[in-house]
Amino acid sequence: MRAKTMAGICGALIAMAIGASSVWAAKQEAVQEMELNAAGQRLLARYSDQLKALQAEIEKALPKVDEQKKAAYSKAREAEKAAVAEVNAAQQRLGKVATAQALVNHAKGKWIGGADKGIAKAQAMLKKATTEAERNAAQKELVKWQENRLAGIKALKKRQAALDKAKREEPGWVRELEAAKEALAQAKAQTIKAIKDLNLTSFLSSGKLDAKLAKYVVLLEATPRGLAAFAQQGKAQEKLIERMLTDDDLLVQMAVADGARDGKYGQAVKIYNNIRSASTKAREGTLQRLALAVSLEHAVPIAQRNAKSMTDAPATVPPVNRYLHYEKAFLNNELDPGFKDLSVWDYRMVVNGYEPDEILTWGRKMLRNYRPDHISTPDYRWRYVAAVRTDIRYGSQDNKYDKDELQFFQNILMNGGVCGRRAFFGRFILRAFGVPTTARPSAGMPPWPTGRPTAGWSALAPAGAMAG
């Protein structure tokens, strides 16, 4: 806990020590203005006073830092940010080669190659035609594909020229990227040196302020007004907030796990309390961490992707049910063996799926019945997710046959898909077995199916298994 705690909060201590704005303040979204009643105004004053008192207490405990060393640190951080931006720009320039090559391959394969197949099919139709209408239809189809082929050849010429130009410039872009990476390494070294020169190492490693800083972070992210708006709803809500703000261990856990989504700590602690009421097993160890992960991640409701025909299904994922689903699966030994040792942060990337719980159950049963080899493989990079390579047919031509009575992932298994659908299935099957996943967005991708901001074609397991 100590190592992870310090990794998560030492940045805030450094920022306070040198007088910079809080690292959490930058990520905080504007709190929706909500009218406060008399009780809410009283609570707002209380939470605001607690925040001010904590900040003063923490700042008083911080060692004094020389002004020149503060300036050196700030300068080093700005230089590191600039170096990161240059590396990103250099990578984008170099990426033009791969993009140009992909466009050439597309023109040769799917465009011209597809046209050739269309021409062959139309010619076959023309030979088999026995009526004037059939001949006209076949001739029309033939002309369409011949024109399509000519357009592909024209596009190929243009794309090949762009690829040739990119390849001529590639050596220079490679050198620029190498130079940018070297500059970034030097900038990072200067930042590390500047941090050491602040003489905060021993103070940061003591952990004396862990609980206070965690509470400060929660108050800052939730905002006194946000907490007051939740607590003014009634005595039960006020009691939940008070209990949270006096539970040092819980506050530290929350801070280390990146806090409640969008700063909705009131809703998070309400879900946490409901889970613990629903299951006495959610009070320690693996299941306590799981309960907290569900609470933090579902503080903002997650839209549930139901089968289109299920018009009466819940619009959002019920968080208590989501916890109970994974608790049951865990106790029945249905999940990956590593599930029991995950952190709260890891669990968040398991429980944040938009699939209904019964579809998670279906995913596990389906893979056990049809591809048990993907569950028992010693190659952890491809455990479970290898199903994307073996059972998700590549191609979108059959997506039009998706059935309304089937859920999204069931339709993918039945009708295949390209890129996005394959990656989405890969992430789903990993979540079904309790393996954390995260999306890796690609430029030009369509939005995530539920509108959530984690669109991407590739799905990564902790070991780096690629699903898309």
N, C-alpha and C positions, 0 to 999 in steps of 0.2 A: 504493500500500500504506500509506504513512504516514498519509494522511488517514483511511482506513478504520480503520486500527489505532487511532488516537487516538479516533475516534468510539466504538470498541468498548470501550476500556479506561480512558479518562480518568475515567469515573464511579468506577471502583474506586480510582484514585489520589486523587480528591477525598475519597471515603469514608475512606480510610486517613489522609489528611492531617488530617481533622477528627475522627478517632477513631470514626467510625461503623462499623457492621458492613458487611462486604463486600456489594456488590450481587449478587455471584454466590452468596453463602451463602444468600440468601433463596430462590433458585430451585432449590437443591440438594435432591433428594429423599433420604429416609433410605436409607442403604446397607443392603442385606440382610445381616444378620449371617451370616458364613460362618466356620467354624472354621479357624483358621490353624495349620499345622504349624510345626515348628521353623524351616524356611526362610522361611515366611510371617511369622513373628514377627520374624525378622531384617530382612526387607524392610520390614515395617511400621515398625520403628524407623528404618531408613534414610530412607524417604520422609517420615516425620514430622519428622525432623531437617532434611531439605531444606526442607520447608515452613516450619518455624520460622525457619531461617536466612534464607530468602528474605524472609519478612515483616520480620524485623529489619533486613535490608539495605535493603529498600525504604523502611521507615519512617525509617531513618537518613538516607536521601538526600532525604527530603521536606523542603521548607522549613517553618519554624515559622509557625504561623498563630495570630493573636490570638484569644483565647477569646471575646471579644465578637463577632468576625466569624464564628466557628464557630456561635455561638448564633443570629446573624442568618440565616445560611444555613439552619440547621435549621428555624427559624421560617418562613422563606420557602418551604421545601419543603413543610412541613405545610399552609401556607395554599394552595399550589398544588394539593395533593392534594384539599383540601376543595373548592376551586373546580371541579376536574374532576368530583368527585362531584355537585356541584350542577348542572353542565351536563348530565351524564347523566340526572339526575332530571328536569330541565326538558324534555329531549328525550323522555323516556318519557311525560311528561304530554301533550306536544304530539302524540305518536304515537297517543294515544287517538282522535284525530279520524280518522286514516287507518284505524285498526283498525275503528272504528265504521262508517265508510263501506264498508269491505270486507265487513263482515257484512251491511249493508243490500243491497249489490250481490249478495251470495251468495243472500240470501233471495229477491230479485226474480228473479235469473237462474237459477241452478242449482237452487234449491229449488222455487219456484213455477213457473218456466219448465220445469223438468224434470218437475214434476207435470203441467203442461198437456200436454206431449208424451206422458206416460204415459196420461193420460185419452184423448187423441185416438187413441192406439194401441189402447187397450182398447175404445173405441167402435167402431173399425174391426173389431176382432176380433169384437165382438158382432154387427155387421151381417153378417159373413161366416159366423157360426156356423150349422152345419146340424144339430147334435145337441144334446141337452140338456146333455151333459157339456161341450161347447165353450161353450155359452151360460153355464153356471155358472162355468166358468173365467174367461171374459171378464168376467162380472159381478163376480166376486171381485177381479179385477185392477182393474176400474173403481172399485170401492169403496175399494180400497187407495190408489189415486192421488188420489181425491177427498179422502180423509182426510189424505193427505200434503199436499195443497194447502191445506187448512184449517189444518193445523199450520204451514205456511209463512207463511200470512197472519197468524196469531197471532204468530209469531216476528218477522215484518217489522214489525208494529206496535210491538213491544217494542224492536226494534233501531233503528227510526226515532226513537223517543223518546230512546234513548241517544245517537244521532247528533245530534239537535237540541240536547240538553243539552251535548254536547261542543263543538258549534259555538258555542254561547253563551259558553262558557268559553274558546274558542280565542284570542280577542284577548289575554286576560290571560296565557295560557300563552306566547304569542308574546313578550309583553313580558318575562315572567320569563326566557325563554330568552335573549333579547337581553341582559338585565341580567347573567345568569350568564356569558355569553360575554365580556362586557366585564370582569367581575370576574376571569375566568380570564386574559384578556390582561394585566391589571394584575398579577396574581399571578405570571405567567411573567416579566414585566418585572422584578419584584422579585427573583425567583430569579436571573435573569441578572445583575442588579446585585450580588446577594450573592456570586455566583460570582466576578465581577470583583474584588470587594473582598477576596477571599481572596488575591489577588496570586499565583495559580498559573498564569496564562496562559502566561508564557514557559517555565515549567518543563514544563507539559503538552505544549507544542509542540516540545520538544527531541527527544523520542523516545528519550532515553538509556536509559530503563527498559523499553522495549517488550518485549524478549526476557525479561527477568527477571519482569516482571509477567505475561506470557503463561504462563510456566512456573508462576508462583504460582497463576494462575487454573486451570490444568489440574490441579495437585496438589489444589487446594481442591475443584474440582468432582468429580474422580475419587475423592477422599479417599485418604489413604495406605493405609487398610485395603482399599479397593476395588482399588487397584493391586497391593497385596501378595497379595490373594486370586487375582488373575489371574496374577501373576508366579510364585507358588509352584507352579504347575502343571508347570513344567519350565524347563530352561536356555533353551530357545528363547523361551518367553514372557517370561522375565526379561530376555533380551537385547533383545526388542522394546521393552519399557518403558524400558530404559536408553538405547536408541538414540533413542527419542522425546524423552526428557527432556534429551538433549544436542543436539538439532537445533533451534536457535533459530528458523530460518525456518519450520519445520513447526509449532512451537508457536504462533508468531504467527499463521500461517494458520488454525490450529484455533480460536484465541481469537476472531479476527475473524469467523469463520464460525459463531459461537455454540456451538462445542464439540461434543463427541460427545453423541448423544442419551442422556438420563438419566445422563450422566457415565460412560458405558461406554467409556472411552478405551482400555482394554486390548483389547477386542473391535474397536474402530475401527482401531487400529494393526495388528491382526492382518489385518483385511480389506484394509487399505491395502497391507500387505506382499504378500498373496496376489494382489492386482490387479497390482502391479508385477512379480511373478513371472510372471503370465500374459501380460503385455504390456509389451514394452520401450518402447512409445510413451507409457506412463503416467508418464513421468518429468519432463516439462516442459511448460510452456505450457497450452493448453486442456485436454489430456487428463490432465495432472497434477492440475489443479483439479477436473476431473470425477471422477477416481479418489478424491480426498480427500473430495469431497462424498458419494459413494456410501458411503465408509467411515464418515463421521460420521453420516449419516442412517440407515444400516442397522446401526449398532452394536446397536440393539435390533431383532430380526427383524421384518419387516413381513409380516403375513399375506397370502398370495396368494389372490385371488379367481378360482378356476378354474371352468370349466363344471361343472355338477353331476354330469354323467356321467363326468368325468375324476377318478375316485376315487384314482388312483395318481399324480396330479400333485403337485409339491412343495407342502407346506403353507405355506411362507414363500418370499418372493422371494429367489433366490440372488444375493447381492450382486456376486460376481465376474461372473456372467453378465449382470447388469444393466449393469455397466460395459461389458463387451464388446459388448453390444447397441448402446449409444449410441456407442461408439467406431466400430464398423462403419458405423452410419448416418451419423455425422459424416464419416468418410472417403469415404463414397459420395455425399456432398452431398445427403442425404435430409432434412436438418433445416433449420430456419429459419436464414437467414443470420446472425442475431444470436447464435446459439448459441456461436460461437467466442469471443465477447468476454465471456461471463457470468463472474460471480465464483463462488467456491466456495459462498457463501450462495445465489446464484441457482440454481446447479445442484442444490442440495438440494431445491428445489421443483419440479424436473423429474424426479428419479430416485426420488421417494418414493411413486410410485403402486403400487397393489396389483394391477394387471393383469399377466398373464404377458407376457414379452417378445414372444412370437409375436403377441399381440393388438396390441401397439404397432406391429409391422410391418404387421399387417392394417389398422390404422387409417390408416396413411400410404398404403398401396396403394389402399384403398377410396376415400379422398378424391381421390387423383390420378386414379383411373379415372372416378369419377362426378361429382365437383364440383371439377375443377381450377381453376375460377374463384375458389373460396374460398382457394386457395393463392397465386394470383397477384394478388389484389386489392391495390391500393395503400392501402386503408383498413386500417391495421394493427390498429385496434381490433377489427375483425371477421375478421381473417385466420384461417383454419382454423375458428374457433369459430362462424362464421356458419352452419355446417351444422346447428346446433341450431335455428335459425329456419326453415331451408328443408327439412330432412329428418327432423327428430324430430317426429313427429305429436303434437300436444297432446291429452292425454286418457289415462286409465288403464284404459279399458274393455277394451283388448286385452292388458293385461299378463298376464292369465291364460293367454295363449297362448305365453308364453315357453317356449323349448325347452331341455331339460336339456343337449343336446349343444352348445348355443351359450353363449358367455361373456356375462357381464352386459351389456357394452357392445354386443355384437352383437344381443342381445335388445332393447335400447333402440332401436337403429336400426330393427329390424323392427317392434316393437310400440308405439313411442312412450312417452310418460310425461308426468307433470306435475312441475313445480317440481324436486324432488330429482333424479329420473332425468335430466332435461334438464341440470341443472347438473353432475351427475356425468359425463355424456357430454362436456359442454363442457370440463371440466378434463382429461378423458382425451385428447381429440383435441389439446389444446394440448401436453400432455406428450409425445404421440406425435411431435410435430414439434419437441420440445426447447424449448418455451416455458414458463417458470416460471409456476405458478399457485398461488393460495392461496384457501382457502374463507372465506366471510363468513357466519358462523352467523346464523340467524334464530330468534327466540323461538318455541317450540312445535314445533321441527323434530324429526323422528325421528333416531335416532343414525346416524352415518356407517356405511355398510354393513359395514365391517370392525371396528367398535367403536372405531376411532381417534377422537381427540377433535376432529377438524376438520370436524364436520358443518356443512352449510350449503346453502342453496338457490342462492346465487349463486356463480359461478366467475369469478374475475378474472384476466385476463392483465395483464402489466405496464402496458399502455396503458389498462386499465380496461374491456376488453370484457366485457359482461354476457352470461352464458350461460343463466341461469335466470330 
